[in-house]
Amino acid sequence: MGEILFKALACAGAALLAWAVCEPSAPQVPYGESWAQWEIRFIFFLILAIALTAGLIDGWRQGGKVHLLRGAGLGLVFGTIFGGIGYGFGADVYKLILGPEIQEGISPTLVLARTLAFTLMGTCLGAGIGLSNFNVRRMWAGFIGGGLGGAVAGATFDLIGMISAMPIFAIRGGSETGSISRAVAAVVLGASIGLFTALIDRLSRRAWLRLVLGRNEGKEWPIDAAATFLGRSERAHIPLFGDPNVMPMHCQIVRQGAQYILVDGGSPIGVGLNGQRIAGQALLQSGDVLHVGPHNLQFCLRGGARPAVVPEARGYAHPVAASPMTPAASAPTSLPSSQPTTAFPASSISPATVAMPAASTWTLVATNGPLTGQRFPVGGAVTLGRDSIEVPLGFDTMASRRHVSLQPTADGLIIQDLGSTNGTLLNGQRVQSATARRGDTIQVGTTVFRLE
């Protein structure tokens, strides 16, 4: 709840700052061309301030400089564009209801028109902020939360104006007495959008991880992507810093329908689940504790309760062959935890989601990027790309979702490009179909693998 209130207060402060910058230049006559130009400038700065702050906080909550800068930049761009569109729609609705004549005094029609105008602006602004995360759920959370925030701000504008008009007129005279109502409406708009977007985002998420041991204990991350990556890379969905033993892309959580599957990314120290190292992958249940280096994270599922009795038929997932970078699965390593052991019945996982076969002749070794040094055995046909489960490339924006297929044979790997945007490179040359042999390099997006 603290993060929700913090976002509300931060957005309110940003909106107040935008008002403080623009208000001194407000014309003293509340109509005419100069007033229209000033109002557009004020609304632009107001939207910009709220969008930038909301995006900055979303990036900061996820962790890492990359997410911070990405959240701020995309929040600013998407929020300003969508907020501007919403302001245009709102202005049209306002004029449609009230007509071209300037309204004197307060009336129910004026309050309705202003509330609808602010609602449309808030709806589009919130949707833009949510869309900057490239996440449909967050877009809808922003859409609803922004609309509620805009409605609250619009409904309070004229009420505050009616209360403050007489004192302002008595002090300085003139026909423009809306400075206080604009300040209050700006603060209410920022606070309400920050509050409602964060609150609805919290209430609408289905699964998330909570850090229960490690730096920033209590921090939470929603699990929305088809594959959510954990590791010390700045680009990981859940960045975990502070231990060099944690690989840049250490493991991932794959969403498969209503199930969530923990998959080891071939890390040397492995991934623990409830005190036991998994071999390959394991099905997650609400309340399970993941161990990634020194970090303990609890998997939470909305409406999901941890079983009172752990089924007996639980153990390791499909074992993988030992390699210089991967300890043997036959020698499980206990991790310090008091949690009971859980894994999953092999029948609960679709064969398409098996990370790696038990035996493998060929191995891909990443030579650059976040996966540097990690080894990926290829014992059967696999598809590489951003949606790949076998090789975590979700961070690589230059890779297509289904980029290339690899088929092991006795002579090497048969490479078949799947119509990727940027192509597949074998030893630096773009190929459509070819055979890679030991020592060759295969480039998918910006990531280069050496075949061993």
C-alpha positions in Angstrom: 0.0 0.0 0.0 3.0 2.3 0.6 4.0 2.2 -3.0 0.5 3.1 -4.1 0.4 6.1 -1.9 3.9 7.1 -2.9 2.8 7.1 -6.6 -0.2 9.2 -5.8 1.8 11.8 -3.8 4.5 11.9 -6.5 2.1 12.5 -9.3 0.3 15.1 -7.2 3.6 16.9 -6.6 4.4 16.8 -10.3 1.0 18.3 -11.2 1.4 21.1 -8.6 4.8 21.9 -10.1 3.4 22.2 -13.6 0.7 24.5 -12.2 3.3 26.6 -10.4 5.3 27.0 -13.6 2.4 28.0 -15.8 0.1 29.9 -13.5 2.1 33.2 -13.3 1.6 33.7 -17.1 -2.2 33.1 -17.0 -4.1 36.0 -18.7 -6.4 38.0 -16.5 -9.3 37.6 -19.0 -10.6 34.0 -19.1 -11.5 33.9 -22.8 -10.1 34.9 -26.1 -7.2 33.7 -28.2 -4.5 34.4 -25.6 -6.5 32.4 -23.0 -6.9 29.4 -25.4 -3.2 29.3 -26.1 -2.3 29.5 -22.4 -4.8 26.8 -21.5 -3.3 24.4 -24.1 0.2 25.2 -22.8 -0.9 24.5 -19.2 -2.6 21.3 -20.0 0.4 20.1 -22.0 2.8 20.7 -19.1 0.3 19.1 -16.7 0.0 16.0 -18.8 3.7 15.9 -19.4 4.5 16.1 -15.6 2.0 13.4 -14.6 3.1 11.0 -17.4 6.8 11.4 -16.8 6.4 10.9 -13.0 4.1 7.9 -13.3 6.4 6.3 -15.9 9.5 7.1 -13.8 7.9 5.4 -10.7 6.8 2.3 -12.7 10.4 1.9 -13.9 11.9 2.5 -10.5 9.6 -0.1 -8.9 10.7 -2.7 -11.4 14.4 -2.0 -10.6 17.5 -1.2 -12.5 18.7 1.8 -14.5 17.4 0.4 -17.8 13.9 0.0 -16.5 14.0 3.5 -14.8 15.0 5.3 -18.0 12.7 3.1 -20.1 9.8 3.8 -17.8 10.4 7.5 -17.8 10.9 7.8 -21.5 8.1 5.7 -22.7 5.7 7.0 -20.0 6.5 10.5 -21.2 6.0 9.7 -24.9 2.9 7.5 -24.6 1.3 9.5 -21.8 1.8 12.9 -23.5 0.5 11.6 -26.9 -2.6 9.8 -25.5 -3.2 12.5 -22.9 -3.2 15.2 -25.6 -5.7 13.1 -27.7 -7.9 12.8 -24.6 -7.7 16.6 -24.0 -8.8 17.2 -27.6 -11.8 14.8 -27.2 -12.7 16.3 -23.9 -12.6 19.8 -25.3 -15.0 18.8 -28.1 -17.4 17.2 -25.6 -17.3 20.3 -23.4 -18.2 22.5 -26.3 -20.8 20.1 -27.6 -22.6 20.2 -24.2 -22.3 23.9 -23.5 -22.3 25.4 -26.9 -20.1 28.3 -28.1 -21.3 30.8 -25.5 -19.2 31.5 -22.4 -20.9 30.2 -19.2 -21.3 32.5 -16.3 -21.7 31.0 -12.8 -22.0 27.4 -11.8 -24.7 25.0 -13.2 -25.2 21.3 -13.2 -24.6 21.3 -17.0 -21.3 23.0 -16.6 -20.1 20.6 -13.9 -21.2 17.7 -16.1 -19.4 19.0 -19.1 -16.2 19.7 -17.2 -16.3 16.3 -15.5 -16.7 14.5 -18.8 -13.9 16.5 -20.3 -11.5 15.7 -17.5 -12.6 12.0 -17.5 -11.8 11.6 -21.2 -8.4 13.3 -20.7 -7.6 11.2 -17.6 -8.8 8.0 -19.4 -6.5 8.5 -22.3 -3.6 9.7 -20.1 -3.9 6.6 -17.9 -4.2 4.3 -20.8 -1.1 5.8 -22.4 0.9 5.4 -19.2 -0.2 1.7 -18.9 0.5 1.1 -22.6 4.0 2.3 -22.1 4.7 -1.0 -20.3 3.5 -2.8 -23.5 1.1 -4.8 -21.3 -2.6 -5.1 -22.0 -3.5 -5.6 -18.3 -1.7 -2.4 -17.3 -3.2 -0.5 -20.2 -6.7 -1.4 -18.9 -5.7 -0.6 -15.4 -4.5 2.8 -16.6 -7.6 3.3 -18.7 -10.0 2.7 -15.7 -7.8 4.4 -13.1 -7.1 7.4 -15.3 -10.9 7.8 -16.0 -11.7 7.7 -12.3 -8.9 10.2 -11.5 -10.1 12.5 -14.3 -13.7 12.3 -13.0 -12.7 13.2 -9.5 -10.7 16.2 -10.7 -13.4 17.5 -13.0 -16.1 17.2 -10.4 -14.0 19.2 -7.8 -12.9 22.0 -10.2 -16.1 24.1 -10.2 -16.8 23.3 -6.5 -13.4 24.7 -5.5 -13.9 27.6 -8.0 -17.2 28.6 -6.4 -15.7 28.6 -2.9 -12.5 30.5 -3.8 -13.9 33.0 -6.4 -15.1 35.6 -3.9 -11.9 35.8 -1.8 -9.8 36.1 -4.9 -12.0 38.7 -6.4 -11.9 40.7 -3.2 -8.1 40.6 -3.0 -7.1 41.3 -6.5 -10.2 42.0 -8.5 -10.5 41.1 -12.2 -12.7 38.6 -14.0 -10.3 35.6 -13.7 -10.6 33.9 -10.4 -9.7 30.3 -11.2 -6.1 30.0 -10.0 -6.9 28.1 -6.8 -9.4 25.8 -8.5 -6.8 25.1 -11.2 -4.2 24.3 -8.6 -6.5 22.0 -6.7 -7.8 20.3 -9.8 -4.2 19.7 -11.0 -3.2 18.2 -7.7 -6.4 16.1 -7.5 -5.9 14.9 -11.1 -2.3 13.9 -10.5 -3.0 12.2 -7.1 -6.1 10.4 -8.4 -4.5 9.1 -11.6 -1.4 7.9 -9.5 -3.7 6.4 -6.9 -6.3 4.7 -9.0 -3.9 3.4 -11.7 -1.6 1.9 -9.1 -4.5 0.5 -7.1 -6.3 -1.1 -10.0 -3.0 -2.5 -11.3 -2.5 -4.1 -7.9 -6.0 -5.5 -7.8 -6.0 -6.8 -11.4 -2.7 -8.8 -11.3 -3.0 -12.6 -11.2 0.5 -13.7 -10.2 3.5 -11.9 -8.7 6.8 -12.5 -6.9 7.5 -11.0 -3.5 11.1 -10.7 -2.3 11.2 -12.2 1.2 15.0 -12.4 1.6 17.5 -10.0 0.0 18.0 -6.4 -0.6 14.6 -4.4 -0.8 12.7 -7.1 1.1 8.9 -6.8 0.4 9.4 -5.6 -3.1 6.9 -7.1 -5.6 6.9 -7.8 -9.3 3.9 -8.8 -11.3 4.2 -11.8 -13.7 2.5 -10.7 -16.9 4.7 -11.8 -19.7 4.6 -15.1 -21.5 8.1 -15.6 -20.1 9.3 -13.5 -17.2 13.1 -13.5 -16.8 15.0 -13.2 -13.5 18.7 -12.4 -13.2 21.3 -9.7 -12.6 20.9 -8.2 -16.1 19.5 -4.7 -16.1 17.2 -6.0 -18.9 15.7 -8.8 -16.8 12.0 -8.4 -16.0 13.0 -9.0 -12.4 16.6 -7.7 -11.9 18.4 -9.3 -8.9 21.7 -7.5 -8.1 24.4 -8.0 -5.5 25.8 -11.5 -6.3 28.0 -12.4 -9.3 26.9 -16.0 -9.0 23.5 -15.0 -10.3 23.6 -15.1 -14.1 22.4 -12.2 -16.2 19.4 -14.3 -17.2 19.4 -16.9 -14.5 15.9 -18.4 -14.8 12.5 -17.7 -16.1 8.8 -18.2 -15.2 6.8 -19.4 -18.2 3.1 -18.8 -18.2 1.2 -21.7 -19.8 -2.5 -21.2 -19.5 -3.4 -21.1 -15.8 0.0 -22.6 -14.9 3.3 -21.0 -14.1 6.5 -23.0 -14.7 9.9 -22.2 -13.3 12.7 -23.0 -15.8 16.4 -22.9 -15.0 18.4 -21.0 -17.7 21.4 -23.3 -17.4 22.9 -21.4 -14.5 26.0 -23.0 -12.7 24.5 -22.6 -9.2 21.0 -23.7 -10.3 17.6 -22.5 -9.0 16.0 -23.6 -5.8 12.4 -24.2 -5.0 11.3 -24.6 -1.4 14.8 -25.6 -0.3 15.6 -28.1 -3.1 17.4 -27.5 -6.4 15.3 -28.1 -9.4 16.6 -30.0 -12.5 15.3 -28.2 -15.5 11.8 -27.0 -14.5 9.1 -27.2 -11.9 5.4 -26.2 -11.7 4.8 -23.3 -9.3 2.1 -23.2 -6.7 0.9 -20.2 -4.6 3.2 -19.8 -1.6 6.3 -21.5 -3.2 9.7 -19.9 -2.4 12.3 -19.5 -5.2 16.0 -19.3 -4.4 18.1 -17.4 -6.8 21.5 -17.0 -5.3 21.0 -15.1 -2.0 17.5 -14.0 -3.0 14.4 -15.7 -1.8 11.2 -14.8 -3.6 7.7 -16.0 -2.8 5.4 -16.9 -5.7 1.9 -15.5 -5.1 -1.2 -16.4 -7.0 -4.5 -14.4 -6.6 -7.1 -16.7 -5.0 -4.5 -19.5 -4.7 -3.9 -21.2 -1.4 -0.9 -23.4 -0.7 -2.0 -27.0 -0.3 -2.1 -28.1 3.3 -0.6 -31.5 2.3 2.2 -31.7 -0.2 1.6 -34.5 -2.7 4.1 -37.4 -2.3 4.7 -37.7 -6.0 6.9 -34.6 -6.1 10.5 -34.5 -6.9 12.9 -33.2 -9.6 11.8 -32.2 -13.0 13.2 -33.8 -16.1 16.9 -34.3 -15.4 19.6 -32.7 -17.7 23.0 -34.0 -18.4 25.9 -32.5 -16.5 28.2 -30.1 -18.4 31.1 -27.8 -17.4 28.6 -25.1 -16.6 25.8 -27.2 -15.2 26.2 -29.5 -12.1 24.8 -33.0 -12.5 21.2 -33.3 -11.7 21.8 -36.5 -9.8 23.5 -34.6 -7.1 20.8 -32.3 -5.7 22.0 -29.4 -3.7 20.0 -28.4 -0.6 19.5 -24.7 -0.1 19.0 -23.0 3.2 15.3 -22.8 3.8 12.7 -24.1 6.2 10.1 -24.4 3.4 8.8 -27.9 2.5 9.9 -29.4 -0.8 7.6 -29.2 -3.8 8.1 -29.8 -7.5 5.6 -31.2 -10.0 4.3 -34.5 -11.6 5.9 -34.9 -15.0 2.5 -35.3 -16.6 1.4 -31.8 -15.7 3.9 -30.2 -18.2 3.3 -30.2 -21.9 6.2 -31.9 -23.9 6.5 -28.6 -25.8 7.7 -26.8 -22.7 10.6 -29.2 -21.7 13.7 -27.0 -21.5 16.3 -29.5 -22.6 16.5 -33.2 -23.3 18.5 -35.5 -21.0 21.1 -36.3 -23.6 22.7 -33.9 -26.0 25.4 -34.0 -28.7 25.5 -30.3 -29.5 25.7 -27.3 -27.2 25.2 -23.6 -27.9 27.5 -21.3 -25.8 26.5 -17.6 -25.6 29.5 -15.4 -26.4 28.1 -12.0 -25.8 25.2 -10.1 -24.2 23.4 -11.0 -21.0 23.7 -14.7 -21.6 27.5 -14.7 -21.9 29.0 -18.0 -20.8 25.7 -19.8 -20.4 25.5 -23.2 -22.2 22.3 -24.6 -23.8 22.4 -28.3 -24.8 20.5 -29.0 -28.1 19.3 -32.6 -28.1 16.3 -32.2 -30.3 14.5 -29.7 -32.5 14.3 -26.3 -30.9 13.1 -22.9 -32.0 15.0 -19.7 -30.9 13.4 -16.3 -30.6 11.9 -14.0 -28.0 9.2 -16.5 -27.3 11.7 -19.4 -26.8 11.6 -21.3 -23.6 14.8 -23.3 -24.3 17.0 -20.3 -24.8 15.8 -17.1 -23.0 16.0 -14.3 -25.6 13.1 -12.2 -24.5 15.5 -9.3 -23.7 16.8 -9.2 -27.4 14.6 -6.7 -29.3 16.4 -7.5 -32.5 15.3 -11.2 -32.4 11.9 -12.1 -33.8 9.4 -14.0 -31.6 10.0 -17.2 -33.7 13.4 -16.5 -35.3 15.1 -19.7 -36.3 14.7 -23.5 -35.9 17.6 -25.8 -35.1 17.6 -29.5 -35.9 20.5 -31.6 -34.6 22.0 -34.3 -36.9 25.1 -36.4 -36.8 26.9 -33.8 -38.9 25.8 -30.6 -37.2 22.8 -28.4 -36.6 20.5 -27.7 -39.5 19.6 -24.0 -39.4 16.3 -22.9 -40.9 15.4 -19.2 -40.6 11.7 -18.7 -39.9 11.2 -15.5 -41.8 12.8 -13.4 -39.1 13.0 -9.6 -39.6 16.8 -9.3 -39.1 17.8 -12.7 -40.4 20.0 -15.4 -39.0 23.8 -15.2 -39.4 26.1 -18.2 -39.7 29.8 -17.2 -39.2 28.7 -13.6 -40.0 26.9 -14.5 -43.2 23.1 -14.3 -43.5 21.6 -17.7 -44.3 18.1 -19.0 -45.0 19.0 -22.7 -44.6 22.4 -24.1 -43.7 24.3 -26.6 -41.5 26.4 -25.4 -38.6 29.3 -27.5 -37.3 31.5 -27.3 -34.2 33.3 -24.0 -33.8 30.7 -22.1 -36.0 28.9 -19.1 -34.7 25.2 -18.5 -35.0 23.8 -15.0 -34.5 20.1 -14.5 -33.5 19.3 -10.9 -33.1 22.2 -9.4 -31.3 23.1 -12.6 -29.5 26.0 -14.8 -30.8 26.3 -18.5 -30.0 29.3 -20.8 -30.6 28.4 -24.3 -31.5 30.3 -27.0 -29.5 
